[in-house]
Amino acid sequence: MARMRGPKRPTRDEFELEELGGRLAEAHQEETELRLIVWNQEESVKGKIITIDSRTKLVHLQYNGEVTKVPFIDIMKVENSQ
């Protein structure tokens, strides 16, 4: 049975991924509230980073008491939440 494939995730180079990782680490350290644009999701994800799990490669954000786990590779853009 053939598996349906959606749109392909845009590829990014090592520099872009490193920059993204640095931005997330800084926001985690400073407890900045962020808005993440996530690949293949209509809604952006808001919250403060509570964990960056290097083992599972998931970024855990908390917003209004709710925790959302976003795969690092799916984060397209990081913005400060205003």
Protein Blocks (a to p, Z undefined) as FASTA:
>chain_A
ZZddddddddddfklmmmmmmmmmmmmmnopacddddehiabdcedddfbdcfklopacd
deehiacdddfklpmbdcddZZ
